């Protein structure tokens, strides 16, 4: 990601000139998609049923994961039945649903392997079931989420993930009616997955993009780079675009070297060098969620690669419960005020692109602990919300409310 980020930084002015889409406003696909969703999709991810706050905040769509529909015995699962009822209530209270179908591992746990041609029809049957069973509740479907990100994609390769997405789009397309269907891009897949999806492009009503500039890498530095990347995806796919996830961490700062050493000493090491030299034992001492993910997804890596993964990659911020020096956009600090200003400036800029038909803020509420490492103190996956952990509006809520009101 850092390499792509660096390249984008260098060539941003050039890309902006060559991949602009000045005639998008005349694209019938954009017009039809907007008609199906009744205009511009003003949404949020992972909402709670705080209908008064949602409506007051001009939030008209809720993007959420759909549970796998069946239990081990082939009956409708309780989680799916409950989700359908809860989603119906959202729709009845003026908040439409943008549903995300399950991950590859969910199908594999049920006994369906996306890599096995013999299971293709059964996977397509589930896709058709979602369309039929959720009519009037779900107004847009996204097929799975962020293929290309290891924790979501494995054990599939990206080529296999493209087939997994495509077979479901193919099944849904003839019966979708007034619902729009598509898939999303995240991380490195922004540069690669659209090309792998070309044979299924005709079944897409939109292509989604997830971007968190200034949060997971230290290179991209301005919200204007949203336009560069979205223009690139638009040019490659020639589809309406939804910014399916975007946001800005509302709290977090670098740790001092002394603070980092103190954290390592809690695990029994005085330096990163000591931990690298004993990396497998070090991993076994990590917080259980972080340890589980590393052992499951990266067991085949060499000791050196495991050390790089933890100390040079994404997991470093989780280990130290920090946002490293340089992680942030110019003029937007990782503070409640900086988060609010980010939305105030970014929403109208992105919405002004004629081919963008919707955007979904990540996310509604701050989390009690980080879903990657499980630590309460980790800012990486806990401080994204428009409301705090108690459900009280933050500055970012009011910024989104005003920006959405203008669209």
Sine and cosine of phi, psi and omega as CSV:
sin_phi,cos_phi,sin_psi,cos_psi,sin_omega,cos_omega
0.00,0.00,-0.61,0.79,-0.02,-1.00
-0.90,0.43,-0.61,0.79,0.00,-1.00
-0.91,0.42,-0.73,0.68,0.02,-1.00
-0.89,0.46,-0.65,0.76,0.01,-1.00
-0.87,0.49,-0.68,0.73,0.01,-1.00
-0.90,0.44,-0.70,0.72,0.02,-1.00
-0.88,0.47,-0.68,0.73,0.01,-1.00
-0.89,0.46,-0.61,0.79,0.03,-1.00
-0.88,0.47,-0.67,0.74,-0.05,-1.00
-0.94,0.33,-0.64,0.77,-0.14,-0.99
-0.97,-0.25,0.17,0.99,-0.02,-1.00
-0.79,0.62,-0.76,0.65,-0.02,-1.00
-0.87,0.50,-0.64,0.77,-0.01,-1.00
-0.92,0.38,-0.72,0.70,0.00,-1.00
-0.87,0.49,-0.64,0.77,-0.03,-1.00
-0.86,0.50,-0.58,0.81,-0.02,-1.00
-0.97,0.25,-0.63,0.78,-0.16,-0.99
-1.00,-0.03,-0.32,0.95,-0.05,-1.00
-0.93,-0.37,0.18,0.98,0.10,-1.00
-0.88,0.48,0.45,-0.89,-0.04,-1.00
-0.79,-0.61,0.96,0.26,-0.12,-0.99
-0.92,0.39,-0.30,0.95,-0.07,-1.00
-0.97,-0.24,0.24,0.97,-0.02,-1.00
-0.87,0.50,-0.51,0.86,-0.03,-1.00
-0.90,0.44,-0.32,0.95,0.00,-1.00
-0.99,-0.15,0.11,0.99,-0.06,-1.00
-0.98,0.18,0.87,-0.50,0.00,-1.00
-0.89,0.46,-0.54,0.84,0.01,-1.00
-0.89,0.46,-0.61,0.79,0.05,-1.00
-0.92,0.39,-0.71,0.70,-0.01,-1.00
-0.87,0.50,-0.74,0.68,-0.02,-1.00
-0.90,0.44,-0.69,0.73,0.00,-1.00
-0.88,0.47,-0.68,0.74,0.02,-1.00
-0.91,0.42,-0.59,0.80,0.04,-1.00
-0.90,0.43,-0.65,0.76,-0.01,-1.00
-0.91,0.42,-0.55,0.83,-0.03,-1.00
-0.98,-0.18,0.21,0.98,0.05,-1.00
0.86,0.50,0.72,0.70,0.08,-1.00
0.95,-0.30,-0.48,-0.88,-0.02,-1.00
-0.99,0.14,0.74,-0.67,-0.02,-1.00
-0.99,0.15,0.93,-0.36,0.02,-1.00
-0.97,-0.26,0.99,-0.17,-0.22,-0.98
-0.78,-0.63,0.06,-1.00,0.05,-1.00
-0.58,-0.81,0.45,-0.89,0.04,-1.00
-0.99,-0.11,0.58,-0.81,0.14,-0.99
0.82,0.57,0.82,0.57,-0.01,-1.00
-0.98,0.19,0.42,-0.91,0.20,-0.98
-0.99,-0.16,0.31,-0.95,-0.03,-1.00
-0.97,0.26,0.77,0.64,0.08,-1.00
-1.00,-0.03,0.94,0.34,-0.20,-0.98
-0.87,0.49,-0.62,0.79,-0.02,-1.00
-0.90,0.44,-0.71,0.71,0.02,-1.00
-0.92,0.39,-0.65,0.76,0.01,-1.00
-0.88,0.48,-0.75,0.66,-0.01,-1.00
-0.91,0.42,-0.66,0.75,0.02,-1.00
-0.90,0.44,-0.52,0.86,-0.01,-1.00
-0.99,0.10,0.15,0.99,0.01,-1.00
0.88,0.47,0.47,0.88,0.02,-1.00
-1.00,-0.08,0.90,-0.44,-0.13,-0.99
-0.95,-0.33,-0.15,0.99,-0.03,-1.00
-0.71,-0.71,0.54,-0.84,0.01,-1.00
-0.80,-0.60,0.88,-0.47,0.00,-1.00
-0.99,-0.13,0.82,-0.58,-0.13,-0.99
-0.50,-0.87,0.38,-0.92,0.02,-1.00
-0.98,0.17,0.75,-0.67,0.09,-1.00
-1.00,0.02,0.78,-0.62,0.05,-1.00
-0.91,0.41,0.37,-0.93,0.10,-0.99
-0.88,0.47,0.67,-0.74,-0.19,-0.98
-0.97,0.24,-0.33,0.94,-0.15,-0.99
-0.86,-0.52,0.51,-0.86,0.13,-0.99
-1.00,-0.01,-0.09,-1.00,-0.08,-1.00
-0.90,0.44,-0.39,0.92,-0.01,-1.00
-1.00,-0.03,0.03,1.00,0.01,-1.00
1.00,0.06,0.11,0.99,0.07,-1.00
-1.00,-0.01,0.35,-0.94,0.08,-1.00
-0.85,0.53,0.75,-0.66,-0.05,-1.00
-0.97,0.25,0.48,-0.88,0.03,-1.00
-0.89,0.46,-0.60,0.80,-0.02,-1.00
-0.90,0.43,-0.62,0.78,0.03,-1.00
-0.93,0.36,-0.71,0.71,0.00,-1.00
-0.86,0.51,-0.70,0.71,0.00,-1.00
-0.91,0.42,-0.67,0.75,-0.01,-1.00
-0.89,0.46,-0.65,0.76,-0.01,-1.00
-0.89,0.46,-0.68,0.74,0.01,-1.00
-0.92,0.40,-0.67,0.74,0.01,-1.00
-0.91,0.42,-0.64,0.77,0.00,-1.00
-0.93,0.37,-0.60,0.80,0.06,-1.00
-0.87,0.50,-0.62,0.78,0.02,-1.00
-0.92,0.40,-0.64,0.76,0.09,-1.00
-0.84,0.54,-0.76,0.65,-0.03,-1.00
-0.87,0.50,-0.63,0.78,0.01,-1.00
-0.93,0.37,-0.35,0.94,0.01,-1.00
-0.98,-0.22,0.36,0.93,0.15,-0.99
1.00,0.09,0.26,0.97,0.01,-1.00
-0.86,-0.52,0.95,-0.31,-0.05,-1.00
-0.98,0.21,0.37,-0.93,-0.12,-0.99
-0.96,-0.27,0.76,-0.65,0.16,-0.99
-0.95,-0.30,0.98,-0.20,-0.16,-0.99
-1.00,-0.05,0.69,-0.72,0.02,-1.00
-0.96,-0.27,0.85,-0.52,0.00,-1.00
-0.96,0.27,0.30,-0.95,-0.16,-0.99
-0.91,0.40,0.18,-0.98,0.00,-1.00
-0.99,0.14,0.29,-0.96,0.03,-1.00
-0.80,0.59,-0.65,0.76,-0.06,-1.00
-0.90,0.44,-0.45,0.89,0.03,-1.00
-0.92,0.39,-0.65,0.76,0.05,-1.00
-0.93,0.37,-0.62,0.79,-0.03,-1.00
-0.93,0.36,-0.58,0.82,0.07,-1.00
-0.90,0.44,-0.49,0.87,0.01,-1.00
-0.99,0.12,-0.21,0.98,0.02,-1.00
0.97,-0.24,0.21,0.98,0.03,-1.00
-0.93,-0.37,0.87,-0.50,-0.05,-1.00
-0.97,-0.23,0.91,-0.41,-0.01,-1.00
-0.84,0.54,-0.31,0.95,-0.02,-1.00
-1.00,0.08,-0.19,0.98,-0.07,-1.00
-0.99,-0.15,0.91,-0.42,0.00,-1.00
-0.83,0.56,-0.46,0.89,0.00,-1.00
-0.92,0.39,-0.35,0.94,-0.04,-1.00
-0.99,-0.15,-0.03,1.00,-0.08,-1.00
-0.86,0.51,-0.74,0.68,-0.06,-1.00
-0.90,0.44,-0.63,0.78,0.00,-1.00
-0.91,0.41,-0.63,0.78,0.05,-1.00
-0.91,0.40,-0.64,0.77,0.05,-1.00
-0.92,0.40,-0.57,0.82,0.05,-1.00
-0.87,0.49,-0.64,0.76,0.02,-1.00
-0.91,0.41,-0.64,0.76,0.04,-1.00
-0.87,0.49,-0.70,0.71,0.03,-1.00
-0.91,0.42,-0.59,0.81,0.04,-1.00
-0.86,0.50,-0.71,0.71,0.00,-1.00
-0.84,0.54,-0.72,0.69,-0.03,-1.00
-0.87,0.49,-0.72,0.69,-0.07,-1.00
-0.95,0.30,-0.68,0.73,-0.12,-0.99
-0.97,0.24,-0.40,0.92,-0.09,-1.00
-0.95,-0.31,0.33,0.95,0.06,-1.00
-0.86,0.50,0.69,-0.73,-0.01,-1.00
0.99,0.13,-0.14,0.99,0.01,-1.00
-0.92,-0.40,-0.79,0.61,0.01,-1.00
-0.99,-0.12,0.83,-0.56,-0.01,-1.00
-0.99,-0.15,-0.20,0.98,0.02,-1.00
-0.42,-0.91,0.63,-0.78,0.05,-1.00
-0.90,-0.43,0.66,-0.75,0.20,-0.98
-0.91,-0.42,0.81,-0.58,-0.03,-1.00
-0.99,0.17,0.92,-0.39,-0.06,-1.00
0.75,0.66,-0.27,-0.96,-0.15,-0.99
-0.54,-0.84,0.81,-0.59,0.17,-0.99
0.78,0.63,0.81,0.59,0.13,-0.99
-0.90,0.43,0.73,-0.69,-0.14,-0.99
0.89,-0.45,-0.42,0.91,0.14,-0.99
-1.00,0.07,0.83,-0.55,-0.17,-0.99
-0.79,0.61,-0.73,0.68,-0.14,-0.99
-0.91,0.41,-0.32,0.95,0.01,-1.00
-0.98,-0.18,-0.46,0.89,-0.18,-0.98
-1.00,-0.08,-0.66,0.75,-0.09,-1.00
-0.84,0.54,0.61,-0.79,0.22,0.98
-1.00,-0.02,0.19,0.98,-0.01,-1.00
-0.97,0.23,0.50,-0.86,0.24,-0.97
-0.99,0.16,0.15,-0.99,0.00,-1.00
-0.93,0.38,-0.58,0.82,0.08,-1.00
-0.88,0.47,-0.69,0.73,0.03,-1.00
-0.92,0.38,-0.58,0.81,0.04,-1.00
-0.91,0.42,-0.61,0.79,0.04,-1.00
-0.88,0.47,-0.65,0.76,0.05,-1.00
-0.91,0.41,-0.64,0.77,0.03,-1.00
-0.86,0.50,-0.70,0.71,0.06,-1.00
-0.91,0.41,-0.75,0.66,-0.12,-0.99
-0.89,0.46,-0.65,0.76,-0.03,-1.00
-0.90,0.44,-0.51,0.86,0.01,-1.00
-0.98,0.22,-0.65,0.76,0.08,-1.00
-0.87,0.49,-0.68,0.74,0.00,-1.00
-0.86,0.51,-0.63,0.78,-0.01,-1.00
-0.95,0.30,-0.61,0.79,-0.06,-1.00
-0.97,0.23,-0.55,0.84,-0.20,-0.98
-0.80,0.60,-0.75,0.66,-0.08,-1.00
-0.94,0.35,-0.33,0.95,-0.10,-1.00
-0.91,-0.42,0.16,0.99,-0.16,-0.99
-0.96,0.29,-0.41,0.91,0.02,-1.00
0.87,0.48,-0.81,-0.58,-0.04,-1.00
-1.00,0.03,0.13,0.99,0.04,-1.00
-1.00,0.00,0.59,-0.80,0.10,-1.00
-0.98,-0.18,0.54,-0.84,-0.03,-1.00
-0.75,-0.66,0.48,-0.88,0.02,-1.00
-0.04,-1.00,-0.29,-0.96,0.00,-1.00
-0.60,-0.80,0.14,-0.99,-0.02,-1.00
-0.81,-0.59,0.29,-0.96,-0.02,-1.00
-0.88,-0.48,0.64,-0.77,0.06,-1.00
-0.51,-0.86,0.54,-0.84,0.03,-1.00
0.89,0.45,-0.65,-0.76,-0.05,-1.00
-0.90,0.45,-0.39,0.92,-0.07,-1.00
-0.93,0.38,-0.27,0.96,0.06,-1.00
-0.85,0.53,-0.57,0.82,-0.06,-1.00
-1.00,0.00,-0.24,0.97,-0.14,-0.99
-0.83,-0.57,-0.67,0.75,-0.12,-0.99
-0.88,0.47,-0.59,0.81,0.02,-1.00
-0.83,0.55,-0.57,0.82,0.01,-1.00
-0.95,0.30,-0.59,0.80,0.03,-1.00
-0.94,0.33,-0.35,0.94,-0.04,-1.00
-1.00,-0.07,0.07,1.00,-0.14,-0.99
-0.84,0.54,-0.63,0.78,-0.05,-1.00
-0.94,0.33,-0.29,0.96,0.05,-1.00
-0.96,-0.27,0.06,1.00,-0.08,-1.00
-0.85,0.53,-0.53,0.85,-0.04,-1.00
-0.92,0.39,-0.27,0.96,0.01,-1.00
-1.00,-0.09,0.07,1.00,-0.04,-1.00
-0.99,-0.16,0.75,-0.67,0.17,-0.99
-1.00,0.05,-0.34,0.94,0.01,-1.00
-0.37,-0.93,0.24,-0.97,0.22,-0.97
-0.81,-0.58,0.72,-0.69,-0.02,-1.00
-0.99,-0.15,0.43,-0.90,0.04,-1.00
-0.73,-0.69,0.72,-0.70,0.10,-0.99
-0.94,-0.35,0.80,-0.60,-0.01,-1.00
-0.60,-0.80,0.69,-0.73,0.03,-1.00
-0.75,-0.67,0.91,0.41,-0.06,-1.00
-0.87,0.49,0.69,-0.73,0.06,-1.00
0.99,0.16,0.14,0.99,-0.06,-1.00
-0.88,-0.47,-0.56,0.83,-0.06,-1.00
-0.87,-0.49,0.06,1.00,0.03,-1.00
-0.44,-0.90,0.42,-0.91,-0.08,-1.00
-0.98,-0.20,0.31,0.95,-0.15,-0.99
-0.95,-0.31,-0.80,0.60,-0.01,-1.00
-0.94,0.35,0.76,-0.65,-0.25,-0.97
-0.78,-0.62,-0.01,1.00,-0.04,-1.00
-0.62,-0.79,0.62,-0.79,0.05,-1.00
-0.86,0.51,-0.34,0.94,0.01,-1.00
-0.87,0.49,-0.37,0.93,0.01,-1.00
-0.95,0.30,-0.23,0.97,0.20,-0.98
-0.85,0.53,-0.72,0.69,-0.04,-1.00
-0.89,0.45,-0.65,0.76,0.00,-1.00
-0.87,0.49,-0.74,0.67,-0.06,-1.00
-0.94,0.33,-0.66,0.75,0.03,-1.00
-0.90,0.43,-0.64,0.77,0.06,-1.00
-0.87,0.50,-0.65,0.76,0.02,-1.00
-0.88,0.47,-0.74,0.67,-0.01,-1.00
-0.90,0.43,-0.64,0.77,0.03,-1.00
-0.88,0.48,-0.70,0.71,-0.03,-1.00
-0.90,0.44,-0.65,0.76,-0.04,-1.00
-0.94,0.33,-0.68,0.73,-0.13,-0.99
-1.00,-0.09,-0.44,0.90,-0.09,-1.00
0.83,0.55,0.59,0.81,0.00,-1.00
-0.88,-0.47,0.40,-0.91,0.21,-0.98
-0.83,0.56,0.54,-0.84,-0.08,-1.00
-0.89,-0.45,0.68,-0.73,0.18,-0.98
-0.90,-0.44,0.77,-0.64,0.14,-0.99
-0.99,0.13,1.00,-0.02,-0.19,-0.98
-0.95,0.32,-0.51,0.86,0.06,-1.00
-0.57,-0.82,0.77,-0.63,0.18,-0.98
-0.38,-0.92,0.48,-0.87,0.00,-1.00
0.00,-1.00,-0.14,-0.99,-0.04,-1.00
-0.49,-0.87,0.78,-0.62,-0.03,-1.00
-0.89,0.46,0.78,-0.63,-0.14,-0.99
-1.00,-0.02,0.07,1.00,0.02,-1.00
-0.25,-0.97,0.64,-0.77,0.03,-1.00
0.50,-0.87,0.56,-0.83,-0.02,-1.00
-0.43,-0.90,0.24,-0.97,0.01,-1.00
-0.93,0.36,0.47,-0.88,0.14,-0.99
-1.00,-0.05,0.52,-0.86,0.09,-1.00
-0.97,0.26,0.28,-0.96,0.03,-1.00
-0.87,0.49,-0.58,0.81,0.02,-1.00
-0.91,0.42,-0.66,0.75,0.02,-1.00
-0.92,0.40,-0.64,0.77,0.02,-1.00
-0.91,0.41,-0.66,0.75,0.03,-1.00
-0.88,0.47,-0.65,0.76,0.01,-1.00
-0.89,0.47,-0.61,0.79,0.04,-1.00
-0.92,0.40,-0.70,0.71,0.04,-1.00
-0.88,0.48,-0.61,0.80,-0.01,-1.00
-0.91,0.41,-0.44,0.90,0.08,-1.00
-0.90,0.43,-0.43,0.90,0.04,-1.00
-1.00,-0.08,-0.05,1.00,0.04,-1.00
0.99,-0.11,0.34,0.94,-0.02,-1.00
-0.77,-0.64,0.53,-0.85,-0.03,-1.00
-0.99,-0.17,-0.12,0.99,-0.03,-1.00
-0.32,-0.95,0.26,-0.96,0.09,-1.00
-0.90,0.43,-0.56,0.83,0.00,-1.00
-0.88,0.47,-0.66,0.75,0.03,-1.00
-0.90,0.44,-0.67,0.74,-0.01,-1.00
-0.91,0.41,-0.67,0.75,0.03,-1.00
-0.88,0.48,-0.61,0.79,-0.03,-1.00
-0.94,0.34,-0.27,0.96,-0.03,-1.00
-0.74,-0.67,0.70,0.72,-0.29,-0.96
-0.89,0.46,-0.60,0.80,-0.05,-1.00
-0.94,0.34,-0.62,0.78,0.09,-1.00
-0.93,0.37,-0.61,0.79,0.03,-1.00
-0.88,0.48,-0.70,0.71,0.00,-1.00
-0.87,0.50,-0.62,0.79,-0.02,-1.00
-0.93,0.36,-0.22,0.97,0.02,-1.00
-0.99,-0.14,-0.09,1.00,-0.05,-1.00
-0.94,0.34,0.30,-0.95,0.10,-0.99
-0.77,0.63,0.61,-0.79,-0.24,-0.97
-0.87,0.50,-0.61,0.79,-0.01,-1.00
-0.92,0.40,-0.68,0.73,0.01,-1.00
-0.92,0.38,-0.70,0.72,0.04,-1.00
-0.86,0.51,-0.72,0.69,-0.03,-1.00
-0.87,0.50,-0.72,0.70,-0.03,-1.00
-0.90,0.43,-0.68,0.73,-0.03,-1.00
-0.91,0.41,-0.69,0.73,-0.01,-1.00
-0.92,0.39,-0.59,0.81,-0.03,-1.00
-0.98,0.22,-0.63,0.78,-0.14,-0.99
-0.99,-0.10,-0.36,0.93,-0.14,-0.99
-0.75,-0.67,0.47,0.88,-0.03,-1.00
-0.91,0.42,-0.38,0.93,-0.05,-1.00
-1.00,0.05,-0.02,1.00,-0.02,-1.00
-0.98,0.21,0.44,-0.90,0.08,-1.00
-0.95,0.30,0.26,-0.97,0.02,-1.00
-0.86,0.51,-0.63,0.77,0.02,-1.00
-0.90,0.43,-0.67,0.75,0.01,-1.00
-0.91,0.41,-0.61,0.79,0.06,-1.00
-0.90,0.44,-0.65,0.76,0.05,-1.00
-0.89,0.45,-0.69,0.73,0.04,-1.00
-0.89,0.45,-0.64,0.77,-0.01,-1.00
-0.86,0.51,-0.67,0.74,-0.09,-1.00
-0.99,0.14,-0.67,0.75,-0.14,-0.99
-0.99,-0.15,-0.32,0.95,-0.01,-1.00
-0.92,-0.39,-0.17,0.99,-0.08,-1.00
-0.93,-0.37,-0.38,-0.92,-0.07,-1.00
-0.84,0.54,-0.59,0.81,-0.12,-0.99
-0.93,0.37,-0.29,0.96,0.01,-1.00
-0.87,0.49,-0.69,0.72,0.03,-1.00
-0.90,0.44,-0.57,0.82,0.05,-1.00
-0.94,0.34,-0.67,0.74,0.00,-1.00
-0.85,0.53,-0.74,0.67,-0.09,-1.00
-1.00,-0.07,-0.01,1.00,-0.02,-1.00
0.78,0.63,0.84,0.55,-0.06,-1.00
-0.58,-0.81,0.16,-0.99,0.31,-0.95
-0.91,-0.41,0.89,-0.46,-0.13,-0.99
-0.87,0.49,0.34,-0.94,0.09,-1.00
-0.83,0.56,0.76,-0.65,0.02,-1.00
1.00,-0.10,-0.18,0.98,0.05,-1.00
-0.99,0.13,0.99,-0.15,0.00,-1.00
0.29,-0.96,0.44,-0.90,0.07,-1.00
-1.00,0.08,0.50,-0.87,0.08,-1.00
-0.85,0.53,0.74,-0.68,0.06,-1.00
0.96,0.29,0.13,0.99,0.02,-1.00
-0.77,-0.64,0.99,-0.11,0.02,-1.00
-0.97,0.24,0.39,-0.92,0.07,-1.00
-0.99,0.12,0.96,0.28,0.01,-1.00
-0.67,-0.74,0.24,-0.97,0.09,-1.00
-0.82,0.57,-0.62,0.79,0.01,-1.00
-0.94,0.35,-0.67,0.74,0.01,-1.00
-0.92,0.40,-0.62,0.79,0.04,-1.00
-0.89,0.45,-0.69,0.72,0.00,-1.00
-0.90,0.43,-0.67,0.74,0.01,-1.00
-0.90,0.43,-0.59,0.81,0.05,-1.00
-0.84,0.55,-0.76,0.65,-0.01,-1.00
-0.93,0.38,-0.63,0.78,0.00,-1.00
-0.85,0.53,-0.62,0.78,-0.05,-1.00
-1.00,-0.01,-0.58,0.81,-0.16,-0.99
-0.99,0.16,-0.64,0.77,-0.07,-1.00
-0.86,0.52,-0.79,0.61,0.00,-1.00
-0.91,0.41,-0.52,0.85,0.00,-1.00
-0.91,0.42,-0.72,0.70,-0.01,-1.00
-0.95,0.31,-0.67,0.74,-0.02,-1.00
-0.90,0.44,-0.36,0.93,-0.01,-1.00
-0.96,0.27,-0.22,0.98,0.06,-1.00
-0.97,0.25,0.85,-0.53,-0.17,-0.99
-0.87,0.49,-0.47,0.88,-0.06,-1.00
-1.00,0.03,-0.13,0.99,0.04,-1.00
-0.99,0.11,0.83,-0.56,-0.07,-1.00
-0.94,-0.33,0.01,1.00,0.03,-1.00
0.01,-1.00,0.29,-0.96,0.04,-1.00
-0.49,-0.87,0.58,-0.81,-0.10,-1.00
-0.78,-0.63,0.91,-0.41,0.00,-1.00
-0.94,0.35,0.72,-0.69,0.17,-0.99
-0.96,-0.28,0.92,-0.40,0.03,1.00
-0.55,-0.84,-0.13,-0.99,-0.11,-0.99
-0.95,0.32,-0.74,0.67,-0.19,-0.98
-0.74,-0.68,0.62,-0.79,0.13,-0.99
-0.85,0.52,0.51,-0.86,-0.02,-1.00
-0.99,-0.16,0.44,-0.90,0.02,-1.00
-0.98,0.22,-0.44,0.90,0.07,-1.00
-0.46,-0.89,0.28,-0.96,-0.05,-1.00
-0.98,0.20,0.79,-0.62,-0.06,-1.00
-0.95,0.30,-0.26,0.97,0.01,-1.00
-1.00,0.05,-0.76,0.65,-0.08,-1.00
-0.95,-0.31,-0.26,0.96,0.05,-1.00
0.99,0.13,0.06,1.00,-0.06,-1.00
-1.00,-0.02,0.70,-0.71,0.00,-1.00
-0.91,0.41,-0.57,0.82,-0.11,-0.99
-0.98,0.17,-0.18,0.98,-0.09,-1.00
-0.97,0.26,0.85,-0.53,-0.03,-1.00
-0.99,0.16,-0.22,0.98,-0.20,-0.98
-0.88,0.47,-0.66,0.75,-0.03,-1.00
-0.81,-0.59,0.54,0.84,-0.03,-1.00
-0.80,-0.60,-0.32,0.95,-0.19,-0.98
-0.87,-0.50,0.62,0.79,-0.02,-1.00
-1.00,-0.03,-0.20,0.98,-0.27,-0.96
-0.94,0.35,0.40,-0.92,0.20,-0.98
-1.00,0.10,-0.38,0.92,0.14,-0.99
-0.83,-0.56,0.40,-0.92,-0.04,-1.00
-0.99,0.16,-0.08,-1.00,-0.08,-1.00
-0.88,0.48,-0.44,0.90,0.02,-1.00
-1.00,0.04,-0.04,1.00,0.01,-1.00
1.00,0.00,0.16,0.99,0.01,-1.00
-1.00,0.03,0.69,-0.72,-0.04,-1.00
-0.87,0.50,0.66,-0.75,0.12,-0.99
-0.99,-0.14,0.05,-1.00,0.05,-1.00
-0.85,0.53,-0.56,0.83,-0.02,-1.00
-0.91,0.42,-0.52,0.85,0.04,-1.00
-0.87,0.50,-0.73,0.68,-0.04,-1.00
-0.94,0.34,-0.53,0.85,0.05,-1.00
-0.91,0.41,-0.69,0.73,0.02,-1.00
-0.92,0.38,-0.67,0.74,0.02,-1.00
-0.82,0.57,-0.74,0.67,-0.03,-1.00
-0.94,0.34,-0.64,0.76,-0.02,-1.00
-0.92,0.39,-0.68,0.73,0.03,-1.00
-0.90,0.43,-0.55,0.83,0.00,-1.00
-0.89,0.46,-0.44,0.90,-0.06,-1.00
-1.00,0.05,-0.18,0.98,-0.08,-1.00
-0.98,0.18,0.00,0.00,0.00,0.00
